[in-house]
């Protein structure tokens, strides 16, 4: 694994710091998937769990969509991978699911997230609905939550990658 990740400057502004750490964790997940085949990315390396690197990327596409589209701006294009019949559909990967599709979808959701977040100040409140509460969220809260979400799943990605091919790294 060789991808470079960039930490935000230690003296960055609050917004630059939050956006920097979010980008860092996005880069980390991509790095954990780098150089693997579709088959390896679909591997559920810790049975009986179905958790795979490809499933994590698909999940994070859903999370980006949910928080930045649905909650922040009130744009609800619907889910990408899950449904009422399969609420964990992003994690249920099959032989036809590919890195190319999942990566393109994830990156597309990240681009929309950046665009939508750019319209808000950190203290601005969300305009959409959340399944968690009727209270709005500040952009600051959403950024902090997204950093936490990626960090937690990057821990899973560390373990999955090590089990797949022994690669480790920070």
GROMACS elastic network, one bead per residue, 0.5 to 0.9 nm:
[ bonds ]
;  ai    aj funct       b0    kb
    1    31     6  0.66956   500
    1    32     6  0.73440   500
    1    33     6  0.86780   500
    1    34     6  0.64893   500
    1    35     6  0.73023   500
    1   167     6  0.71402   500
    1   168     6  0.81777   500
    1   169     6  0.80595   500
    2    31     6  0.74872   500
    2    34     6  0.82403   500
    3    27     6  0.81866   500
    3    28     6  0.84793   500
    3    30     6  0.84951   500
    3    31     6  0.57059   500
    3    34     6  0.78621   500
    4    27     6  0.80922   500
    4    28     6  0.87984   500
    4    31     6  0.81089   500
    5    23     6  0.85921   500
    5    24     6  0.59445   500
    5    25     6  0.85161   500
    5    27     6  0.60518   500
    5    28     6  0.68861   500
    5    31     6  0.84064   500
    6     9     6  0.89087   500
    6    20     6  0.78656   500
    6    21     6  0.86379   500
    6    23     6  0.81348   500
    6    24     6  0.59584   500
    6    27     6  0.83791   500
    7    10     6  0.84738   500
    7    17     6  0.87611   500
    7    20     6  0.64511   500
    7    21     6  0.64954   500
    7    23     6  0.84511   500
    7    24     6  0.59904   500
    8    11     6  0.83203   500
    8    12     6  0.67384   500
    8    16     6  0.72285   500
    8    17     6  0.56930   500
    8    18     6  0.84061   500
    8    19     6  0.82978   500
    8    21     6  0.63595   500
    8    23     6  0.89718   500
    8    24     6  0.79632   500
    9    12     6  0.51163   500
    9    13     6  0.87910   500
    9    16     6  0.84369   500
    9    17     6  0.72877   500
    9    20     6  0.82617   500
   10    13     6  0.89910   500
   10    17     6  0.80251   500
   11    14     6  0.89819   500
   11    17     6  0.83331   500
   12    15     6  0.79450   500
   12    16     6  0.57222   500
   12    17     6  0.55160   500
   12    20     6  0.88890   500
   13    16     6  0.51561   500
   13    17     6  0.59086   500
   13    18     6  0.85759   500
   14    17     6  0.50012   500
   14    18     6  0.61636   500
   14    19     6  0.85501   500
   14   122     6  0.88852   500
   15    18     6  0.51540   500
   15    19     6  0.60203   500
   15    20     6  0.81732   500
   15   121     6  0.87000   500
   15   122     6  0.70978   500
   15   140     6  0.81050   500
   16    19     6  0.51752   500
   16    20     6  0.56636   500
   16    21     6  0.84560   500
   17    21     6  0.61241   500
   17    22     6  0.85326   500
   18    21     6  0.53432   500
   18    22     6  0.62130   500
   18    23     6  0.86464   500
   18   140     6  0.78913   500
   18   143     6  0.63278   500
   18   144     6  0.70280   500
   18   147     6  0.79415   500
   19    22     6  0.50988   500
   19    23     6  0.61452   500
   19    24     6  0.85333   500
   19   143     6  0.72315   500
   19   147     6  0.89355   500
   20    23     6  0.51427   500
   20    24     6  0.60785   500
   20    25     6  0.87130   500
   21    25     6  0.62303   500
   21    26     6  0.85572   500
   21   147     6  0.66486   500
   22    25     6  0.52735   500
   22    26     6  0.62206   500
   22    27     6  0.86466   500
   22   143     6  0.71359   500
   22   144     6  0.82865   500
   22   146     6  0.68324   500
   22   147     6  0.51373   500
   22   148     6  0.88726   500
   22   150     6  0.77705   500
   23    27     6  0.60808   500
   23    28     6  0.84824   500
   23   147     6  0.87029   500
   24    27     6  0.51180   500
   24    28     6  0.61491   500
   24    29     6  0.89055   500
   24   147     6  0.89507   500
   25    29     6  0.63954   500
   25    30     6  0.87307   500
   25   147     6  0.68456   500
   25   150     6  0.57993   500
   25   151     6  0.63687   500
   25   154     6  0.74527   500
   26    29     6  0.54449   500
   26    30     6  0.65646   500
   26    31     6  0.87326   500
   26   110     6  0.88543   500
   26   147     6  0.87964   500
   26   150     6  0.69467   500
   26   154     6  0.89722   500
   27    30     6  0.51461   500
   27    31     6  0.60451   500
   27    32     6  0.86727   500
   28    32     6  0.62132   500
   28    33     6  0.87982   500
   28   150     6  0.86979   500
   28   151     6  0.88801   500
   28   154     6  0.69588   500
   28   170     6  0.87254   500
   29    32     6  0.51394   500
   29    33     6  0.65864   500
   29    34     6  0.88384   500
   29    53     6  0.85360   500
   29    56     6  0.84609   500
   29    57     6  0.74968   500
   29   150     6  0.77425   500
   29   153     6  0.81628   500
   29   154     6  0.59184   500
   29   157     6  0.70072   500
   29   158     6  0.89330   500
   30    33     6  0.52468   500
   30    34     6  0.62421   500
   30    57     6  0.81400   500
   30   103     6  0.84175   500
   31    34     6  0.50343   500
   31    35     6  0.86314   500
   32    35     6  0.86998   500
   32    36     6  0.89769   500
   32    53     6  0.79831   500
   32   154     6  0.80015   500
   32   157     6  0.63185   500
   32   158     6  0.68466   500
   32   160     6  0.87876   500
   32   161     6  0.64328   500
   32   167     6  0.87259   500
   32   168     6  0.87716   500
   32   169     6  0.87673   500
   33    36     6  0.61319   500
   33    37     6  0.89558   500
   33    41     6  0.69715   500
   33    53     6  0.66034   500
   33    54     6  0.79720   500
   33    57     6  0.88520   500
   33    99     6  0.88803   500
   33   157     6  0.81719   500
   33   161     6  0.75126   500
   34    37     6  0.88908   500
   36    39     6  0.79905   500
   36    40     6  0.58740   500
   36    41     6  0.63034   500
   36   165     6  0.88713   500
   37    40     6  0.51313   500
   37    41     6  0.61727   500
   37    42     6  0.85907   500
   37    99     6  0.80676   500
   38    42     6  0.61252   500
   38    43     6  0.86521   500
   38    54     6  0.80593   500
   38    95     6  0.85609   500
   38    97     6  0.77976   500
   38    98     6  0.56508   500
   38    99     6  0.58349   500
   38   100     6  0.87050   500
   39    42     6  0.51533   500
   39    43     6  0.63280   500
   39    95     6  0.76541   500
   39    98     6  0.84893   500
   40    43     6  0.50678   500
   40    44     6  0.86648   500
   40    52     6  0.86652   500
   40    53     6  0.83454   500
   40    54     6  0.87739   500
   40   164     6  0.68238   500
   40   165     6  0.88326   500
   41    44     6  0.83297   500
   41    52     6  0.63532   500
   41    53     6  0.51679   500
   41    54     6  0.50498   500
   41    55     6  0.82031   500
   41    98     6  0.84148   500
   41    99     6  0.74096   500
   41   161     6  0.87920   500
   41   164     6  0.86341   500
   42    45     6  0.89160   500
   42    51     6  0.86198   500
   42    52     6  0.55652   500
   42    53     6  0.65785   500
   42    54     6  0.54854   500
   42    55     6  0.72406   500
   42    93     6  0.64098   500
   42    94     6  0.74124   500
   42    95     6  0.78406   500
   42    97     6  0.79368   500
   42    98     6  0.82865   500
   42    99     6  0.88599   500
   43    46     6  0.88123   500
   43    50     6  0.81689   500
   43    51     6  0.79909   500
   43    52     6  0.55253   500
   43    53     6  0.75005   500
   43    54     6  0.82055   500
   43   160     6  0.85210   500
   43   164     6  0.77092   500
   44    47     6  0.64936   500
   44    48     6  0.81076   500
   44    49     6  0.66078   500
   44    50     6  0.50098   500
   44    51     6  0.52484   500
   44    53     6  0.80499   500
   44   160     6  0.79026   500
   45    48     6  0.87543   500
   45    49     6  0.78933   500
   45    50     6  0.79467   500
   45    51     6  0.73657   500
   45    52     6  0.67845   500
   45   159     6  0.86499   500
   45   160     6  0.59141   500
   45   161     6  0.85273   500
   45   163     6  0.62910   500
   45   164     6  0.67124   500
   46    49     6  0.57274   500
   46    50     6  0.75931   500
   46    51     6  0.73993   500
   46    52     6  0.86238   500
   46   159     6  0.89379   500
   46   160     6  0.75428   500
   46   163     6  0.81657   500
   47    50     6  0.68463   500
   47    51     6  0.85115   500
   48    51     6  0.89051   500
   49    52     6  0.85885   500
   50    55     6  0.83319   500
   50    91     6  0.67230   500
   50    92     6  0.68853   500
   50    93     6  0.84102   500
   51    54     6  0.84132   500
   51    55     6  0.62534   500
   51    56     6  0.72072   500
   51    91     6  0.62370   500
   51    92     6  0.82146   500
   51   156     6  0.85816   500
   51   160     6  0.83603   500
   52    56     6  0.62322   500
   52    57     6  0.87655   500
   52    91     6  0.71971   500
   52    92     6  0.89012   500
   52    93     6  0.82330   500
   52   156     6  0.88969   500
   52   157     6  0.80004   500
   52   160     6  0.69082   500
   53    56     6  0.50224   500
   53    57     6  0.63697   500
   53    58     6  0.86844   500
   53   156     6  0.85112   500
   53   157     6  0.61862   500
   53   160     6  0.68348   500
   53   161     6  0.77026   500
   54    57     6  0.51986   500
   54    58     6  0.62536   500
   54    59     6  0.85243   500
   54    90     6  0.87154   500
   54    91     6  0.77865   500
   54    93     6  0.74132   500
   54    97     6  0.83723   500
   54    98     6  0.78673   500
   54    99     6  0.67326   500
   54   102     6  0.71811   500
   54   103     6  0.87277   500
   55    58     6  0.50517   500
   55    59     6  0.59571   500
   55    60     6  0.85639   500
   55    89     6  0.87478   500
   55    90     6  0.56555   500
   55    92     6  0.68647   500
   55    93     6  0.64175   500
   55   102     6  0.87319   500
   56    60     6  0.61301   500
   56    61     6  0.86151   500
   56    90     6  0.78007   500
   56    91     6  0.68935   500
   56   153     6  0.71189   500
   56   154     6  0.87743   500
   56   156     6  0.86122   500
   56   157     6  0.77163   500
   57    60     6  0.51404   500
   57    61     6  0.63115   500
   57    62     6  0.87822   500
   57    90     6  0.85230   500
   57    99     6  0.88091   500
   57   102     6  0.66498   500
   57   103     6  0.70865   500
   57   106     6  0.67485   500
   58    61     6  0.50936   500
   58    62     6  0.64769   500
   58    63     6  0.87681   500
   58    80     6  0.84335   500
   58    81     6  0.73852   500
   58    90     6  0.53464   500
   58    91     6  0.71800   500
   58   102     6  0.58183   500
   58   103     6  0.79541   500
   58   105     6  0.79105   500
   58   106     6  0.67198   500
   59    62     6  0.50904   500
   59    63     6  0.62125   500
   59    64     6  0.86745   500
   59    81     6  0.82428   500
   59    88     6  0.86366   500
   59    89     6  0.87360   500
   59    90     6  0.53764   500
   59    91     6  0.67809   500
   59   106     6  0.87882   500
   60    64     6  0.59639   500
   60    65     6  0.83422   500
   60    90     6  0.89810   500
   60   106     6  0.69628   500
   60   149     6  0.84616   500
   60   150     6  0.76912   500
   60   153     6  0.88227   500
   61    64     6  0.52129   500
   61    65     6  0.61718   500
   61    66     6  0.85694   500
   61    80     6  0.79957   500
   61    90     6  0.89372   500
   61   102     6  0.80736   500
   61   103     6  0.86546   500
   61   105     6  0.66558   500
   61   107     6  0.77087   500
   61   108     6  0.83316   500
   61   109     6  0.59643   500
   61   110     6  0.75774   500
   62    65     6  0.50666   500
   62    66     6  0.60006   500
   62    67     6  0.86738   500
   62    79     6  0.66987   500
   62    80     6  0.64685   500
   62    81     6  0.75213   500
   62    82     6  0.84968   500
   62    90     6  0.78043   500
   62   106     6  0.80170   500
   62   109     6  0.81127   500
   63    66     6  0.50165   500
   63    67     6  0.61297   500
   63    68     6  0.83239   500
   63   146     6  0.81823   500
   63   149     6  0.85826   500
   64    67     6  0.55702   500
   64    68     6  0.58834   500
   64    69     6  0.76107   500
   64   106     6  0.79945   500
   64   109     6  0.60174   500
   64   110     6  0.64340   500
   64   112     6  0.86813   500
   64   113     6  0.65702   500
   64   146     6  0.79779   500
   65    68     6  0.56371   500
   65    69     6  0.51878   500
   65    70     6  0.66984   500
   65    71     6  0.87695   500
   65    76     6  0.84291   500
   65    77     6  0.85796   500
   65    78     6  0.87666   500
   65    79     6  0.80088   500
   65    80     6  0.86473   500
   65   106     6  0.89601   500
   65   109     6  0.58564   500
   65   110     6  0.80793   500
   65   112     6  0.81492   500
   65   113     6  0.72966   500
   66    69     6  0.57329   500
   66    71     6  0.62716   500
   66    72     6  0.85040   500
   66    76     6  0.79278   500
   66    78     6  0.87095   500
   66    79     6  0.81494   500
   66   130     6  0.84559   500
   67    70     6  0.58751   500
   67    72     6  0.60619   500
   67    73     6  0.87893   500
   67   113     6  0.83436   500
   67   130     6  0.82456   500
   67   142     6  0.69357   500
   67   146     6  0.83039   500
   68    71     6  0.59097   500
   68    73     6  0.66850   500
   68    74     6  0.85473   500
   68    75     6  0.85836   500
   68   109     6  0.87168   500
   68   110     6  0.89546   500
   68   112     6  0.77850   500
   68   113     6  0.51922   500
   68   114     6  0.84065   500
   68   116     6  0.67054   500
   68   117     6  0.70367   500
   68   126     6  0.89229   500
   68   142     6  0.80480   500
   69    72     6  0.58387   500
   69    73     6  0.55094   500
   69    74     6  0.61603   500
   69    75     6  0.50167   500
   69    76     6  0.63373   500
   69    77     6  0.80584   500
   69   109     6  0.87384   500
   69   112     6  0.76907   500
   69   113     6  0.69374   500
   69   116     6  0.74119   500
   69   128     6  0.81129   500
   70    73     6  0.60776   500
   70    77     6  0.78369   500
   70    78     6  0.85592   500
   70   127     6  0.85365   500
   70   128     6  0.56627   500
   70   129     6  0.65966   500
   70   130     6  0.75702   500
   71    74     6  0.55684   500
   71    75     6  0.77245   500
   71    76     6  0.84034   500
   71   126     6  0.60567   500
   71   127     6  0.65397   500
   71   129     6  0.51173   500
   71   130     6  0.56221   500
   71   136     6  0.81724   500
   71   137     6  0.80091   500
   72    75     6  0.81748   500
   72   116     6  0.77878   500
   72   117     6  0.78168   500
   72   125     6  0.75340   500
   72   127     6  0.55065   500
   72   128     6  0.56004   500
   72   129     6  0.81115   500
   72   136     6  0.85107   500
   72   137     6  0.76266   500
   72   138     6  0.83491   500
   72   139     6  0.73907   500
   72   142     6  0.81825   500
   73    76     6  0.87479   500
   73   116     6  0.71414   500
   73   117     6  0.87704   500
   73   126     6  0.62096   500
   73   127     6  0.50155   500
   73   128     6  0.53997   500
   73   129     6  0.88777   500
   74   126     6  0.78637   500
   74   127     6  0.54578   500
   74   129     6  0.65613   500
   75    78     6  0.89270   500
   75   128     6  0.71950   500
   76    79     6  0.83773   500
   76   128     6  0.85165   500
   77    80     6  0.86475   500
   79    82     6  0.59232   500
   79    83     6  0.69497   500
   80    83     6  0.84078   500
   80    89     6  0.89412   500
   80    90     6  0.79246   500
   80   105     6  0.86866   500
   81    86     6  0.87449   500
   81    87     6  0.87349   500
   81    88     6  0.81732   500
   81    89     6  0.53459   500
   81    91     6  0.84972   500
   81    92     6  0.88680   500
   82    85     6  0.79554   500
   82    86     6  0.56303   500
   82    87     6  0.51451   500
   82    88     6  0.57874   500
   82    90     6  0.56489   500
   82    91     6  0.86361   500
   82    92     6  0.89799   500
   83    87     6  0.52624   500
   83    88     6  0.78455   500
   83    89     6  0.67610   500
   84    87     6  0.54959   500
   85    89     6  0.86728   500
   86    89     6  0.51075   500
   86    90     6  0.87740   500
   86    92     6  0.87186   500
   87    90     6  0.81800   500
   88    91     6  0.56984   500
   88    92     6  0.68087   500
   89    92     6  0.50215   500
   89    93     6  0.77017   500
   90    93     6  0.69590   500
   93    96     6  0.80203   500
   93    97     6  0.60557   500
   93    98     6  0.88910   500
   94    97     6  0.54678   500
   94    98     6  0.87900   500
   95    98     6  0.79787   500
   97   100     6  0.87658   500
   97   101     6  0.74020   500
   97   102     6  0.76988   500
   98   101     6  0.54959   500
   98   102     6  0.62745   500
   98   103     6  0.84371   500
   99   102     6  0.50783   500
   99   103     6  0.56148   500
   99   104     6  0.81666   500
  100   103     6  0.53507   500
  100   104     6  0.60466   500
  100   105     6  0.85244   500
  101   104     6  0.52537   500
  101   105     6  0.60871   500
  101   106     6  0.85229   500
  102   105     6  0.51530   500
  102   106     6  0.60201   500
  102   107     6  0.85143   500
  103   106     6  0.50601   500
  103   107     6  0.59957   500
  103   108     6  0.83832   500
  104   107     6  0.51821   500
  104   108     6  0.60015   500
  104   109     6  0.86393   500
  105   108     6  0.50468   500
  105   109     6  0.62958   500
  105   110     6  0.86862   500
  106   109     6  0.51814   500
  106   110     6  0.62605   500
  106   111     6  0.87527   500
  107   111     6  0.62076   500
  107   112     6  0.87019   500
  108   111     6  0.51685   500
  108   112     6  0.64052   500
  108   113     6  0.86264   500
  109   112     6  0.51294   500
  109   113     6  0.60624   500
  109   114     6  0.86428   500
  110   114     6  0.61691   500
  110   115     6  0.86076   500
  111   114     6  0.51648   500
  111   115     6  0.62603   500
  111   116     6  0.86915   500
  112   115     6  0.50359   500
  112   116     6  0.60846   500
  112   117     6  0.84349   500
  113   116     6  0.52333   500
  113   117     6  0.59221   500
  113   118     6  0.83386   500
  114   117     6  0.52401   500
  114   118     6  0.59960   500
  114   119     6  0.89561   500
  115   118     6  0.52173   500
  115   119     6  0.70107   500
  116   119     6  0.55314   500
  116   120     6  0.74162   500
  117   120     6  0.54447   500
  117   121     6  0.79963   500
  117   122     6  0.88942   500
  117   139     6  0.72858   500
  118   121     6  0.77175   500
  120   123     6  0.80227   500
  120   124     6  0.59078   500
  120   125     6  0.82958   500
  120   126     6  0.89362   500
  120   139     6  0.70112   500
  121   124     6  0.52486   500
  121   125     6  0.86910   500
  121   138     6  0.86164   500
  121   139     6  0.69175   500
  121   140     6  0.82985   500
  122   125     6  0.83015   500
  122   138     6  0.63908   500
  122   141     6  0.82437   500
  122   143     6  0.87745   500
  123   137     6  0.88924   500
  123   138     6  0.53100   500
  123   139     6  0.62145   500
  123   140     6  0.63972   500
  123   141     6  0.87507   500
  124   137     6  0.81709   500
  124   138     6  0.53782   500
  124   139     6  0.60902   500
  124   140     6  0.82788   500
  125   136     6  0.57203   500
  125   137     6  0.52996   500
  125   139     6  0.64364   500
  126   129     6  0.80987   500
  126   135     6  0.89301   500
  126   136     6  0.52153   500
  126   137     6  0.52176   500
  126   138     6  0.60391   500
  126   139     6  0.69732   500
  127   136     6  0.70250   500
  127   137     6  0.85421   500
  128   136     6  0.77063   500
  129   132     6  0.87319   500
  129   133     6  0.80373   500
  129   134     6  0.68445   500
  129   135     6  0.84659   500
  129   136     6  0.76688   500
  130   133     6  0.58650   500
  130   134     6  0.66456   500
  130   135     6  0.82288   500
  130   136     6  0.80318   500
  130   137     6  0.89725   500
  131   134     6  0.78786   500
  132   135     6  0.87178   500
  133   136     6  0.77667   500
  137   140     6  0.80813   500
  137   141     6  0.61686   500
  137   142     6  0.67328   500
  138   141     6  0.51487   500
  138   142     6  0.64481   500
  138   143     6  0.87276   500
  139   143     6  0.61177   500
  139   144     6  0.85322   500
  140   143     6  0.51930   500
  140   144     6  0.61741   500
  140   145     6  0.85764   500
  141   144     6  0.50920   500
  141   145     6  0.60420   500
  141   146     6  0.85299   500
  142   145     6  0.50561   500
  142   146     6  0.60554   500
  142   147     6  0.86059   500
  143   146     6  0.51042   500
  143   147     6  0.62298   500
  143   148     6  0.86570   500
  144   147     6  0.52091   500
  144   148     6  0.63183   500
  144   149     6  0.86526   500
  145   148     6  0.50377   500
  145   149     6  0.60420   500
  145   150     6  0.86322   500
  146   150     6  0.61098   500
  146   151     6  0.83879   500
  147   150     6  0.53098   500
  147   151     6  0.60002   500
  147   152     6  0.85675   500
  148   151     6  0.50586   500
  148   152     6  0.60807   500
  148   153     6  0.85874   500
  149   152     6  0.53639   500
  149   153     6  0.63185   500
  149   154     6  0.85173   500
  150   153     6  0.51612   500
  150   154     6  0.58141   500
  150   155     6  0.85658   500
  151   154     6  0.50251   500
  151   155     6  0.64349   500
  151   156     6  0.89471   500
  152   155     6  0.53335   500
  152   156     6  0.68616   500
  152   157     6  0.89373   500
  153   157     6  0.61534   500
  153   158     6  0.86113   500
  154   158     6  0.60929   500
  154   159     6  0.87224   500
  155   158     6  0.50976   500
  155   159     6  0.66555   500
  155   160     6  0.87909   500
  156   159     6  0.53194   500
  156   160     6  0.62141   500
  156   161     6  0.86193   500
  157   161     6  0.59236   500
  157   162     6  0.84154   500
  158   161     6  0.53674   500
  158   162     6  0.62175   500
  158   163     6  0.86954   500
  158   167     6  0.84998   500
  158   168     6  0.68196   500
  158   169     6  0.76340   500
  158   170     6  0.82578   500
  159   162     6  0.52088   500
  159   163     6  0.62030   500
  159   164     6  0.86456   500
  159   168     6  0.84100   500
  160   163     6  0.52011   500
  160   164     6  0.61817   500
  160   165     6  0.88768   500
  161   164     6  0.50613   500
  161   165     6  0.62870   500
  161   166     6  0.67493   500
  161   167     6  0.61826   500
  161   168     6  0.72576   500
  162   165     6  0.56316   500
  162   168     6  0.57280   500
  163   166     6  0.57855   500
  163   167     6  0.81338   500
  164   167     6  0.79484   500
  165   168     6  0.89358   500
